[in-house]
Amino acid sequence: MSAKTKIVVLHMKELIYTGIFAVLGILFLVLLVMMFLPDKKEPQTPRDAVTDVSSDSLYIPGIYTTELVLGNQAIDVEVIVDSNVITSIRMVNLNEAITTMYPLLEPTFDSICEQIYEAQSLDQVTYTAENKYTSLVLLEAIQNSLDKAAASDKTGSQS
């Protein structure tokens, strides 16, 4: 058996660089672990918001929309609610083609909105016979948005 002695020469400069890179590598791994591990307190989801709503609230505060298709055009009826109040109702994506094809749409919508703001309910909304079908379509869209906002809705979905 021959025993050959091997001599390894380490330069101090190489040891320092290796030590620095090892420390930086460990810090990088710790940073990655901290970034991708979930926090102890998760951000509140809409589903959690349902449990936070007090029992006397009518709505889950937020903005709720329902798509209304008229002919081949679509508009969105947007309802903004606080916990007990309907604060705003408006038509989004309303273009000139729709207002030209359906001239009673805007005046009927404005009339319905005024009544809803006063009564804070769709139960007491009145309309004329000439606006009956336009009013019914608009009331259905508003009701769908309010159904999404209802505090008794356990899904807490917003759209």
DSSP file with accessible surface (Angstrom, degrees, kcal/mol):
  #  RESIDUE AA STRUCTURE BP1 BP2  ACC     N-H-->O    O-->H-N    N-H-->O    O-->H-N    TCO  KAPPA ALPHA  PHI   PSI    X-CA   Y-CA   Z-CA
    1    1 A M              0   0  238      0, 0.0     2,-0.6     0, 0.0     0, 0.0   0.000 360.0 360.0 360.0 125.0    0.0    0.0    0.0
    2    2 A S        -     0   0  100      2,-0.0     2,-0.8     0, 0.0     0, 0.0  -0.868 360.0-153.1-105.0 130.6    1.4    3.2   -1.0
    3    3 A A        -     0   0   97     -2,-0.6     2,-0.6     2,-0.0     0, 0.0  -0.891  11.0-170.1-103.9 107.5    0.3    6.3    0.9
    4    4 A K        -     0   0  179     -2,-0.8     2,-0.4     2,-0.0    -2,-0.0  -0.884  16.5-138.5 -97.7 128.7    0.6    9.3   -1.2
    5    5 A T        -     0   0  129     -2,-0.6     2,-0.5     2,-0.0    -2,-0.0  -0.717  14.0-154.8 -87.4 129.6    0.1   12.5    0.7
    6    6 A K        -     0   0  185     -2,-0.4     2,-0.5     2,-0.0    -2,-0.0  -0.904   2.8-153.3-106.7 133.9   -2.0   15.1   -1.0
    7    7 A I        -     0   0  146     -2,-0.5     2,-0.5     2,-0.0    -2,-0.0  -0.910   5.5-162.8-108.4 126.6   -1.5   18.7   -0.1
    8    8 A V        -     0   0  117     -2,-0.5     2,-0.6     2,-0.0    -2,-0.0  -0.941   4.7-157.5-109.5 127.2   -4.4   21.0   -0.6
    9    9 A V        -     0   0  101     -2,-0.5     2,-0.5     2,-0.0    -2,-0.0  -0.907   7.7-169.1-107.9 120.7   -3.7   24.7   -0.7
   10   10 A L        -     0   0  113     -2,-0.6     2,-0.3     4,-0.0    -2,-0.0  -0.949  13.3-142.5-110.0 129.2   -6.5   27.1    0.2
   11   11 A H     >  -     0   0  109     -2,-0.5     4,-1.9     1,-0.1     3,-0.2  -0.680  14.0-132.0 -89.5 142.0   -6.1   30.7   -0.5
   12   12 A M  H  > S+     0   0  133     -2,-0.3     4,-2.2     1,-0.2     5,-0.2   0.878 106.7  58.1 -61.1 -35.9   -7.6   33.1    2.1
   13   13 A K  H  > S+     0   0  139      1,-0.2     4,-2.2     2,-0.2    -1,-0.2   0.915 106.2  48.2 -62.1 -43.3   -9.3   35.1   -0.7
   14   14 A E  H  > S+     0   0  106      1,-0.2     4,-2.4    -3,-0.2    -1,-0.2   0.881 109.7  53.1 -66.5 -37.4  -11.2   32.1   -1.9
   15   15 A L  H  X S+     0   0   91     -4,-1.9     4,-2.3     2,-0.2    -2,-0.2   0.915 109.4  48.5 -64.5 -41.1  -12.3   31.2    1.6
   16   16 A I  H  X S+     0   0   91     -4,-2.2     4,-2.6     2,-0.2     5,-0.2   0.942 112.5  47.7 -65.6 -46.9  -13.7   34.7    2.1
   17   17 A Y  H  X S+     0   0  126     -4,-2.2     4,-2.6     1,-0.2     5,-0.2   0.920 112.3  49.9 -60.6 -42.4  -15.6   34.6   -1.2
   18   18 A T  H  X S+     0   0   93     -4,-2.4     4,-2.2     2,-0.2    -1,-0.2   0.916 111.1  49.3 -62.7 -42.5  -17.0   31.2   -0.5
   19   19 A G  H  X S+     0   0   37     -4,-2.3     4,-2.3     2,-0.2    -2,-0.2   0.921 111.4  48.9 -63.4 -43.0  -18.2   32.3    2.9
   20   20 A I  H  X S+     0   0   87     -4,-2.6     4,-2.6     1,-0.2     5,-0.2   0.934 112.5  47.6 -63.8 -45.9  -19.8   35.4    1.5
   21   21 A F  H  X S+     0   0  142     -4,-2.6     4,-2.3    -5,-0.2    -1,-0.2   0.881 110.6  52.5 -65.1 -34.3  -21.6   33.4   -1.2
   22   22 A A  H  X S+     0   0   54     -4,-2.2     4,-2.2    -5,-0.2    -1,-0.2   0.931 110.9  46.7 -65.6 -44.3  -22.8   30.8    1.4
   23   23 A V  H  X S+     0   0   87     -4,-2.3     4,-2.6     1,-0.2    -2,-0.2   0.930 113.1  49.0 -63.9 -44.2  -24.2   33.5    3.6
   24   24 A L  H  X S+     0   0   97     -4,-2.6     4,-2.3     1,-0.2    -1,-0.2   0.894 110.2  52.0 -63.3 -38.3  -26.0   35.2    0.6
   25   25 A G  H  X S+     0   0   34     -4,-2.3     4,-2.2    -5,-0.2    -1,-0.2   0.917 110.2  47.8 -63.4 -42.3  -27.4   31.8   -0.5
   26   26 A I  H  X S+     0   0  107     -4,-2.2     4,-2.4     2,-0.2    -2,-0.2   0.930 111.7  49.9 -65.8 -42.9  -28.8   31.2    3.0
   27   27 A L  H  X S+     0   0  108     -4,-2.6     4,-2.5     1,-0.2    -2,-0.2   0.904 109.7  52.3 -61.9 -38.8  -30.3   34.7    3.1
   28   28 A F  H  X S+     0   0  122     -4,-2.3     4,-2.4     2,-0.2    -1,-0.2   0.922 109.7  48.1 -63.2 -43.6  -31.9   34.1   -0.3
   29   29 A L  H  X S+     0   0  109     -4,-2.2     4,-2.4     2,-0.2    -2,-0.2   0.911 111.4  50.0 -64.3 -41.4  -33.4   30.8    0.8
   30   30 A V  H  X S+     0   0   72     -4,-2.4     4,-2.5     2,-0.2    -2,-0.2   0.924 110.4  51.0 -63.3 -41.7  -34.8   32.4    4.0
   31   31 A L  H  X S+     0   0   92     -4,-2.5     4,-2.2     1,-0.2    -2,-0.2   0.927 110.1  49.1 -61.9 -43.8  -36.3   35.2    1.9
   32   32 A L  H  X S+     0   0   56     -4,-2.4     4,-2.0     2,-0.2    -1,-0.2   0.914 111.2  49.5 -62.0 -42.9  -38.0   32.7   -0.5
   33   33 A V  H  X S+     0   0   83     -4,-2.4     4,-1.4     1,-0.2    -2,-0.2   0.929 112.0  48.3 -63.1 -43.1  -39.4   30.8    2.4
   34   34 A M  H  < S+     0   0  132     -4,-2.5    -1,-0.2     1,-0.2    -2,-0.2   0.874 112.2  49.8 -66.3 -34.7  -40.8   34.0    4.0
   35   35 A M  H  < S+     0   0  117     -4,-2.2    -1,-0.2    -5,-0.2    -2,-0.2   0.888 116.8  37.8 -71.6 -38.5  -42.3   35.1    0.7
   36   36 A F  H  < S+     0   0  156     -4,-2.0    -1,-0.2    -5,-0.2    -2,-0.2   0.539  92.2  93.6 -99.5  -5.7  -44.1   32.0   -0.2
   37   37 A L  S  < S-     0   0  106     -4,-1.4     2,-0.0    -5,-0.2    -4,-0.0  -0.668  85.1-107.7 -80.3 139.5  -45.3   30.8    3.2
   38   38 A P        -     0   0   99      0, 0.0    -1,-0.1     0, 0.0    -2,-0.1  -0.366  34.4-108.0 -67.5 148.9  -48.9   32.0    4.0
   39   39 A D        -     0   0  119      1,-0.1     3,-0.1     2,-0.1    -5,-0.0  -0.319  22.3-119.3 -68.8 159.4  -49.3   34.7    6.5
   40   40 A K  S    S+     0   0  217      1,-0.2     2,-0.7     2,-0.0    -1,-0.1   0.887 106.9  47.9 -68.5 -37.1  -50.8   33.8    9.9
   41   41 A K  S    S-     0   0  181      3,-0.0    -1,-0.2     0, 0.0    -2,-0.1  -0.907  85.6-148.2-108.3 112.1  -53.7   36.1    9.3
   42   42 A E        -     0   0  122     -2,-0.7     3,-0.1     1,-0.1    -2,-0.0  -0.421  28.1 -98.5 -72.1 150.0  -55.2   35.7    5.9
   43   43 A P        -     0   0   95      0, 0.0     2,-0.2     0, 0.0    -1,-0.1  -0.371  50.9 -92.5 -65.2 151.2  -56.7   38.7    4.1
   44   44 A Q        -     0   0  116     -3,-0.1    -3,-0.0     4,-0.1     0, 0.0  -0.456  42.5-156.8 -72.5 129.2  -60.5   38.9    4.5
   45   45 A T    >>  -     0   0   67     -2,-0.2     4,-1.7     1,-0.1     3,-0.6  -0.609  32.8-104.6 -97.6 163.7  -62.4   37.3    1.6
   46   46 A P  H 3> S+     0   0   68      0, 0.0     4,-1.0     0, 0.0    -1,-0.1   0.858 122.8  59.0 -57.3 -30.3  -65.9   38.1    0.6
   47   47 A R  H 3> S+     0   0  178      1,-0.2     4,-0.7     2,-0.2     3,-0.5   0.900 105.7  47.9 -65.9 -37.2  -67.0   34.9    2.3
   48   48 A D  H <> S+     0   0   71     -3,-0.6     4,-1.2     1,-0.2     3,-0.4   0.818 101.4  65.8 -70.0 -29.5  -65.6   36.1    5.6
   49   49 A A  H  X S+     0   0   25     -4,-1.7     4,-1.0     1,-0.2    -1,-0.2   0.817  92.0  62.8 -63.6 -28.4  -67.3   39.4    5.1
   50   50 A V  H >< S+     0   0   16     -4,-1.0     3,-0.6    -3,-0.5    -1,-0.2   0.915 104.0  46.6 -63.1 -39.6  -70.7   37.6    5.4
   51   51 A T  H 3< S+     0   0  110     -4,-0.7    -1,-0.2    -3,-0.4    -2,-0.2   0.776 109.3  55.4 -75.1 -22.5  -69.8   36.6    9.0
   52   52 A D  H 3< S+     0   0  107     -4,-1.2     2,-0.3     2,-0.1    -1,-0.2   0.630  83.6 100.8 -83.0 -15.8  -68.7   40.2    9.8
   53   53 A V  S << S-     0   0   32     -4,-1.0     7,-0.1    -3,-0.6    -3,-0.0  -0.548  81.1-115.8 -72.2 131.7  -72.0   41.8    8.8
   54   54 A S    >   -     0   0   61     -2,-0.3     3,-1.6     1,-0.1    -1,-0.1  -0.253  23.8-111.2 -66.8 159.5  -74.1   42.6   11.8
   55   55 A S  T 3  S+     0   0  132      1,-0.3    -1,-0.1     3,-0.0    -2,-0.1   0.728 114.6  54.8 -68.4 -20.3  -77.4   40.7   12.1
   56   56 A D  T 3  S+     0   0  112     95,-0.0    -1,-0.3     2,-0.0     2,-0.2   0.428  83.0 111.1 -94.7   5.0  -79.5   43.8   11.4
   57   57 A S    <   -     0   0   15     -3,-1.6    27,-0.2     1,-0.1    94,-0.1  -0.544  51.3-161.6 -78.2 142.2  -77.8   44.7    8.1
   58   58 A L  S    S+     0   0  101     25,-1.7    93,-2.5    -2,-0.2    94,-0.4   0.817  71.5  25.2 -87.8 -35.9  -79.8   44.4    4.9
   59   59 A Y  B    S-A  150   0A  28     24,-2.7    91,-0.2    91,-0.3    -1,-0.1  -0.883  72.2-118.6-130.5 159.2  -76.9   44.3    2.5
   60   60 A I        -     0   0    9     89,-3.0    21,-0.2    -2,-0.3   -10,-0.1  -0.880  51.4-111.2 -91.0 117.6  -73.2   43.4    2.3
   61   61 A P  S    S+     0   0   64      0, 0.0     2,-0.3     0, 0.0    21,-0.2  -0.217  71.7  83.2 -55.9 137.4  -71.6   46.8    1.3
   62   62 A G  E    S-B   81   0B  21     19,-1.9    19,-2.3     2,-0.1     2,-0.5  -0.967  78.5 -66.2 160.7-172.0  -70.2   46.8   -2.2
   63   63 A I  E     -B   80   0B  81     -2,-0.3     2,-0.4    17,-0.2    96,-0.2  -0.956  44.2-174.3-114.0 125.2  -70.9   47.3   -5.9
   64   64 A Y  E     -B   79   0B   1     15,-2.9    15,-3.3    -2,-0.5     2,-0.3  -0.965   1.9-167.9-124.5 136.3  -73.1   44.7   -7.5
   65   65 A T  E     -B   78   0B  30     94,-0.5     2,-0.4    -2,-0.4    13,-0.2  -0.905  10.8-166.6-126.9 152.4  -73.9   44.5  -11.3
   66   66 A T  E     -B   77   0B  13     11,-1.7    11,-3.0    -2,-0.3     2,-0.4  -0.998  24.8-126.7-134.1 132.3  -76.3   42.6  -13.4
   67   67 A E  E     -B   76   0B 128     -2,-0.4     2,-0.5     9,-0.2     9,-0.2  -0.644  21.2-164.7 -81.5 134.5  -76.0   42.4  -17.2
   68   68 A L  E     -B   75   0B  19      7,-3.7     7,-2.8    -2,-0.4     2,-0.6  -0.981   5.6-154.5-121.0 118.9  -79.0   43.4  -19.1
   69   69 A V  E     -B   74   0B  87     -2,-0.5     2,-0.5     5,-0.2     5,-0.2  -0.863  12.3-178.7-100.3 121.9  -79.2   42.4  -22.8
   70   70 A L  E >   -B   73   0B  23      3,-2.9     3,-2.0    -2,-0.6     2,-0.4  -0.959  67.0 -44.7-119.7 110.5  -81.3   44.6  -25.1
   71   71 A G  T 3  S-     0   0   60     -2,-0.5    27,-0.0     1,-0.3    -2,-0.0  -0.553 122.1 -29.5  67.4-122.1  -81.3   43.3  -28.7
   72   72 A N  T 3  S+     0   0  144     -2,-0.4     2,-0.3    -3,-0.1    -1,-0.3   0.266 124.0  89.5-108.5  10.2  -77.7   42.5  -29.4
   73   73 A Q  E <   -B   70   0B  64     -3,-2.0    -3,-2.9    24,-0.0     2,-0.4  -0.826  61.7-152.2-106.6 146.8  -76.3   45.1  -27.0
   74   74 A A  E     +B   69   0B  37     -2,-0.3     2,-0.3    -5,-0.2    -5,-0.2  -0.949  12.5 180.0-120.7 138.6  -75.5   44.6  -23.4
   75   75 A I  E     -B   68   0B   0     -7,-2.8    -7,-3.7    -2,-0.4     2,-0.5  -0.910  22.6-128.5-127.1 159.6  -75.5   47.1  -20.6
   76   76 A D  E     -BC  67  92B  38     16,-2.5    16,-3.6    -2,-0.3     2,-0.7  -0.930   7.1-148.4-110.7 133.6  -74.8   46.6  -16.9
   77   77 A V  E     -BC  66  91B   0    -11,-3.0   -11,-1.7    -2,-0.5     2,-0.5  -0.910  21.8-161.5 -98.2 116.4  -77.1   47.8  -14.1
   78   78 A E  E     -BC  65  90B  23     12,-3.2    12,-2.4    -2,-0.7     2,-0.5  -0.882   9.3-171.3-107.3 127.6  -74.8   48.7  -11.2
   79   79 A V  E     -BC  64  89B   0    -15,-3.3   -15,-2.9    -2,-0.5     2,-0.5  -0.978   5.2-162.1-120.2 126.1  -76.1   49.0   -7.7
   80   80 A I  E     -BC  63  88B  46      8,-3.0     7,-2.1    -2,-0.5     8,-1.8  -0.939  17.6-179.9-109.0 126.4  -73.9   50.4   -4.9
   81   81 A V  E     -BC  62  86B   1    -19,-2.3   -19,-1.9    -2,-0.5     5,-0.2  -0.927  21.5-156.3-128.0 149.6  -75.1   49.6   -1.3
   82   82 A D        -     0   0   85      3,-3.0   -23,-0.1    -2,-0.3   -24,-0.0  -0.406  57.9 -74.9 -98.9-168.9  -74.0   50.3    2.2
   83   83 A S  S    S+     0   0   46      1,-0.2   -24,-2.7    -2,-0.2   -25,-1.7   0.841 126.6   3.3 -64.2 -30.9  -75.1   48.0    5.0
   84   84 A N  S    S+     0   0   65    -26,-0.2     2,-0.4   -27,-0.2    -1,-0.2   0.367 120.2  72.1-132.0   2.0  -78.7   49.3    5.1
   85   85 A V        -     0   0   63    -26,-0.1    -3,-3.0     0, 0.0     2,-0.8  -0.974  65.7-136.4-131.5 138.4  -78.9   51.8    2.3
   86   86 A I  E     +C   81   0B   2     -2,-0.4    -5,-0.2    -5,-0.2     3,-0.1  -0.829  30.1 177.3 -85.4 112.0  -79.0   51.7   -1.5
   87   87 A T  E     +     0   0B  60     -7,-2.1     2,-0.3    -2,-0.8    -6,-0.2   0.806  56.2   6.1 -92.4 -30.5  -76.6   54.6   -2.3
   88   88 A S  E     -C   80   0B  32     -8,-1.8    -8,-3.0     2,-0.0     2,-0.4  -0.990  47.7-174.3-156.9 142.8  -76.5   54.5   -6.1
   89   89 A I  E     +C   79   0B   7     -2,-0.3     2,-0.3   -10,-0.2   -10,-0.2  -0.992  25.5 154.0-134.8 129.0  -78.1   52.8   -9.1
   90   90 A R  E     -C   78   0B 123    -12,-2.4   -12,-3.2    -2,-0.4     2,-0.5  -0.984  42.3-114.3-152.0 161.3  -76.8   53.5  -12.6
   91   91 A M  E     -C   77   0B  27     -2,-0.3     3,-0.3   -14,-0.2     2,-0.3  -0.874  31.7-160.7 -98.9 128.6  -76.5   52.0  -16.0
   92   92 A V  E     +C   76   0B  32    -16,-3.6   -16,-2.5    -2,-0.5     3,-0.1  -0.817  69.5  20.1-109.0 149.6  -72.9   51.2  -17.2
   93   93 A N  S    S+     0   0  107     -2,-0.3     2,-0.6     1,-0.2    -1,-0.2   0.807  78.5 161.5  64.1  31.6  -71.8   50.7  -20.8
   94   94 A L        -     0   0   48     -3,-0.3    -1,-0.2   -18,-0.1     2,-0.2  -0.741  17.4-171.3 -84.0 118.6  -74.8   52.5  -22.1
   95   95 A N     >  -     0   0   62     -2,-0.6     4,-1.7    -3,-0.1     3,-0.4  -0.612  36.7-103.4-109.9 173.3  -74.1   53.6  -25.6
   96   96 A E  H  > S+     0   0  156      1,-0.2     4,-2.0    -2,-0.2     5,-0.2   0.819 115.3  61.6 -65.6 -31.2  -75.9   55.8  -28.1
   97   97 A A  H  > S+     0   0   49      1,-0.2     4,-2.4     2,-0.2    -1,-0.2   0.906 105.9  46.5 -63.7 -40.0  -77.3   52.9  -30.1
   98   98 A I  H  > S+     0   0    2     -3,-0.4     4,-2.6     2,-0.2    -1,-0.2   0.924 111.9  49.6 -68.8 -44.0  -79.2   51.6  -27.1
   99   99 A T  H  < S+     0   0   36     -4,-1.7    -1,-0.2     1,-0.2    -2,-0.2   0.830 113.1  48.5 -66.9 -27.8  -80.7   55.0  -26.2
  100  100 A T  H  < S+     0   0   99     -4,-2.0    -2,-0.2    -5,-0.2    -1,-0.2   0.917 115.8  42.2 -74.3 -43.3  -81.7   55.5  -29.8
  101  101 A M  H  < S+     0   0  138     -4,-2.4    -2,-0.2     1,-0.3    -3,-0.2   0.810 126.0  34.3 -73.3 -30.2  -83.4   52.1  -30.1
  102  102 A Y    ><  +     0   0   86     -4,-2.6     3,-1.6    -5,-0.2     4,-0.5  -0.688  66.6 170.1-126.2  79.8  -85.0   52.3  -26.6
  103  103 A P  T 3  S+     0   0   95      0, 0.0     3,-0.2     0, 0.0    -1,-0.1   0.755  77.1  55.7 -67.5 -22.1  -85.9   56.0  -26.0
  104  104 A L  T 3> S+     0   0   71      1,-0.2     4,-2.0     2,-0.1     5,-0.3   0.561  85.9  86.9 -84.8  -6.0  -87.9   55.2  -22.9
  105  105 A L  H <> S+     0   0    5     -3,-1.6     4,-2.5     1,-0.2     5,-0.2   0.952  90.2  39.9 -62.4 -54.5  -85.0   53.4  -21.2
  106  106 A E  H  > S+     0   0   90     -4,-0.5     4,-2.7     2,-0.2     5,-0.2   0.940 117.2  46.1 -66.8 -47.8  -83.3   56.4  -19.6
  107  107 A P  H  > S+     0   0   74      0, 0.0     4,-2.2     0, 0.0    -1,-0.2   0.919 115.9  47.2 -62.5 -37.9  -86.4   58.4  -18.4
  108  108 A T  H  X S+     0   0    4     -4,-2.0     4,-2.5     2,-0.2    -2,-0.2   0.925 112.1  50.2 -66.7 -42.7  -88.0   55.2  -17.0
  109  109 A F  H  X S+     0   0    7     -4,-2.5     4,-2.6    -5,-0.3    -1,-0.2   0.919 110.4  49.8 -61.7 -43.8  -84.7   54.3  -15.3
  110  110 A D  H  X S+     0   0   88     -4,-2.7     4,-2.2     1,-0.2    -1,-0.2   0.914 111.2  49.2 -62.3 -41.6  -84.4   57.7  -13.7
  111  111 A S  H  X S+     0   0   53     -4,-2.2     4,-1.8    -5,-0.2    -2,-0.2   0.925 112.3  47.4 -63.9 -44.4  -88.0   57.6  -12.5
  112  112 A I  H  X S+     0   0    1     -4,-2.5     4,-2.4     1,-0.2    -2,-0.2   0.924 110.7  52.3 -62.9 -43.6  -87.5   54.1  -10.9
  113  113 A C  H  X S+     0   0    7     -4,-2.6     4,-2.8     1,-0.2     5,-0.2   0.910 106.9  52.3 -61.9 -42.7  -84.2   55.2   -9.3
  114  114 A E  H  X S+     0   0  122     -4,-2.2     4,-1.9     1,-0.2    -1,-0.2   0.922 111.2  47.3 -58.8 -44.0  -85.8   58.2   -7.6
  115  115 A Q  H  X S+     0   0   40     -4,-1.8     4,-2.5     1,-0.2     6,-0.3   0.892 112.4  49.2 -65.9 -38.6  -88.6   56.0   -6.2
  116  116 A I  H  X S+     0   0    0     -4,-2.4     4,-3.0     1,-0.2     5,-0.3   0.913 108.6  53.0 -68.6 -40.2  -86.0   53.5   -4.9
  117  117 A Y  H  < S+     0   0   87     -4,-2.8    -1,-0.2    -5,-0.2    -2,-0.2   0.904 113.9  43.6 -60.9 -40.3  -83.9   56.1   -3.3
  118  118 A E  H  < S+     0   0  168     -4,-1.9    -2,-0.2    -5,-0.2    -1,-0.2   0.945 126.7  28.6 -70.0 -48.8  -86.9   57.5   -1.4
  119  119 A A  H  < S-     0   0   38     -4,-2.5    -2,-0.2     2,-0.2    -3,-0.2   0.675  88.7-142.7 -88.6 -18.2  -88.4   54.2   -0.3
  120  120 A Q  S  < S+     0   0   57     -4,-3.0     2,-0.3    -5,-0.3    -3,-0.1   0.810  75.1  81.6  55.0  32.1  -85.2   52.2   -0.2
  121  121 A S  S    S-     0   0   31     -5,-0.3     3,-0.2    -6,-0.3    -2,-0.2  -0.984  75.7-137.9-157.2 156.0  -87.2   49.3   -1.5
  122  122 A L  S >  S+     0   0   24     -2,-0.3     3,-0.9     1,-0.2    -6,-0.1   0.489  88.9  85.6 -93.8  -3.6  -88.5   48.0   -4.8
  123  123 A D  T 3  S+     0   0  144      1,-0.2    -1,-0.2    -4,-0.1    -7,-0.0   0.828  91.2  42.7 -67.3 -33.4  -91.9   47.1   -3.3
  124  124 A Q  T 3  S+     0   0  144     -3,-0.2     2,-0.3    -9,-0.1    -1,-0.2   0.223  80.1 129.0-103.1  15.7  -93.4   50.6   -3.8
  125  125 A V    <   -     0   0   17     -3,-0.9     2,-0.3    -6,-0.0   -13,-0.1  -0.549  37.7-168.0 -75.4 130.6  -92.2   51.4   -7.3
  126  126 A T        +     0   0   97     -2,-0.3     2,-0.3   -14,-0.0   -11,-0.1  -0.857   8.2 177.0-117.0 155.3  -94.9   52.5   -9.6
  127  127 A Y        -     0   0   95     -2,-0.3     2,-0.1   -15,-0.0     5,-0.1  -0.975  29.5-102.8-151.7 160.6  -94.8   53.0  -13.4
  128  128 A T    >   -     0   0   76     -2,-0.3     3,-0.7     1,-0.1     7,-0.2  -0.410  33.0-111.4 -84.0 165.8  -97.2   53.9  -16.2
  129  129 A A  G >  S+     0   0   94      1,-0.2     3,-1.1     2,-0.2     4,-0.3   0.844 116.9  57.3 -66.5 -32.5  -98.8   51.5  -18.6
  130  130 A E  G 3  S+     0   0  153      1,-0.2    -1,-0.2     2,-0.1     4,-0.2   0.759 113.3  39.9 -72.5 -20.5  -96.8   52.8  -21.5
  131  131 A N  G <> S+     0   0   27     -3,-0.7     4,-3.0     1,-0.1     5,-0.3   0.207  83.7 113.8-107.0  14.7  -93.5   52.0  -19.6
  132  132 A K  H <> S+     0   0   87     -3,-1.1     4,-2.5     1,-0.2     5,-0.2   0.919  79.2  38.0 -57.2 -53.1  -94.6   48.7  -18.2
  133  133 A Y  H  > S+     0   0  171     -4,-0.3     4,-2.2     2,-0.2    -1,-0.2   0.898 117.9  49.4 -71.7 -38.3  -92.3   46.4  -20.0
  134  134 A T  H  > S+     0   0   40      1,-0.2     4,-2.3     2,-0.2    -1,-0.2   0.935 113.4  48.4 -62.7 -43.8  -89.3   48.7  -19.8
  135  135 A S  H  X S+     0   0    1     -4,-3.0     4,-3.0     1,-0.2     5,-0.2   0.909 110.1  51.0 -63.8 -42.2  -89.9   49.2  -16.1
  136  136 A L  H  X S+     0   0   68     -4,-2.5     4,-2.2    -5,-0.3    -1,-0.2   0.903 110.5  48.7 -64.1 -40.1  -90.3   45.4  -15.5
  137  137 A V  H  X S+     0   0   57     -4,-2.2     4,-2.0     2,-0.2    -1,-0.2   0.935 115.0  44.9 -65.0 -44.8  -87.0   44.6  -17.2
  138  138 A L  H  X S+     0   0    0     -4,-2.3     4,-2.5     1,-0.2     5,-0.2   0.914 112.5  50.9 -66.2 -42.5  -85.1   47.4  -15.3
  139  139 A L  H  X S+     0   0   24     -4,-3.0     4,-2.7     1,-0.2    -1,-0.2   0.887 108.9  52.2 -63.1 -37.0  -86.7   46.4  -12.0
  140  140 A E  H  X S+     0   0  124     -4,-2.2     4,-2.3    -5,-0.2    -1,-0.2   0.918 110.2  48.0 -65.6 -41.1  -85.7   42.7  -12.6
  141  141 A A  H  X S+     0   0    3     -4,-2.0     4,-1.9     2,-0.2    -2,-0.2   0.921 113.7  46.9 -65.8 -42.4  -82.1   43.8  -13.2
  142  142 A I  H  X S+     0   0    0     -4,-2.5     4,-2.4     1,-0.2    -2,-0.2   0.921 111.7  51.6 -65.0 -41.9  -82.0   46.0  -10.1
  143  143 A Q  H  X S+     0   0   72     -4,-2.7     4,-2.4     1,-0.2    -2,-0.2   0.902 106.9  53.4 -63.2 -39.1  -83.6   43.2   -8.0
  144  144 A N  H  X S+     0   0   65     -4,-2.3     4,-1.6     1,-0.2    -1,-0.2   0.910 109.9  47.9 -62.1 -40.9  -81.0   40.7   -9.3
  145  145 A S  H  X S+     0   0    0     -4,-1.9     4,-1.3     1,-0.2    -2,-0.2   0.909 112.2  49.1 -66.1 -40.6  -78.2   43.1   -8.2
  146  146 A L  H  X S+     0   0    8     -4,-2.4     4,-0.9     1,-0.2    -2,-0.2   0.848 106.2  57.0 -68.4 -31.9  -79.8   43.6   -4.8
  147  147 A D  H  < S+     0   0   84     -4,-2.4     3,-0.5     1,-0.2    -1,-0.2   0.885 105.5  51.0 -64.5 -37.2  -80.2   39.8   -4.4
  148  148 A K  H  < S+     0   0   59     -4,-1.6    -1,-0.2     1,-0.2    -2,-0.2   0.836 112.6  47.3 -65.6 -31.7  -76.5   39.5   -4.8
  149  149 A A  H  < S+     0   0    0     -4,-1.3   -89,-3.0    -5,-0.1    -1,-0.2   0.576  81.8 124.7 -86.9  -9.1  -76.0   42.1   -2.1
  150  150 A A  B ><  -A   59   0A  22     -4,-0.9     3,-1.5    -3,-0.5   -91,-0.3  -0.239  59.9-140.2 -59.1 134.1  -78.4   40.6    0.4
  151  151 A A  T 3  S+     0   0   18    -93,-2.5    -1,-0.2     1,-0.3   -92,-0.2   0.753 101.7  62.2 -67.5 -23.8  -76.8   40.0    3.8
  152  152 A S  T 3  S+     0   0   99    -94,-0.4     2,-0.6     2,-0.0    -1,-0.3   0.613  77.4 105.4 -78.2  -9.8  -78.7   36.7    4.1
  153  153 A D    <   -     0   0   41     -3,-1.5     3,-0.5     1,-0.2    -5,-0.0  -0.595  57.5-163.6 -71.4 113.0  -76.8   35.5    1.0
  154  154 A K  S    S+     0   0  156     -2,-0.6    -1,-0.2     1,-0.2  -104,-0.1   0.613  79.0  66.6 -79.2 -11.3  -74.3   33.0    2.5
  155  155 A T  S    S-     0   0   77      2,-0.1    -1,-0.2  -105,-0.1  -105,-0.1   0.838  81.1-155.4 -80.9 -30.8  -72.1   32.9   -0.6
  156  156 A G        +     0   0    4     -3,-0.5     2,-0.3     1,-0.2  -107,-0.1   0.786  30.1 166.6  65.9  27.2  -71.0   36.5   -0.4
  157  157 A S        -     0   0   63   -110,-0.1     2,-0.4    -9,-0.1    -1,-0.2  -0.567  18.1-168.0 -83.4 137.8  -70.3   36.7   -4.1
  158  158 A Q              0   0   99     -2,-0.3   -94,-0.1   -94,-0.1    -9,-0.0  -0.936 360.0 360.0-117.8 146.2  -69.7   40.0   -5.8
  159  159 A S              0   0   77     -2,-0.4   -94,-0.5   -96,-0.2   -96,-0.0  -0.903 360.0 360.0-132.4 360.0  -69.6   40.5   -9.5
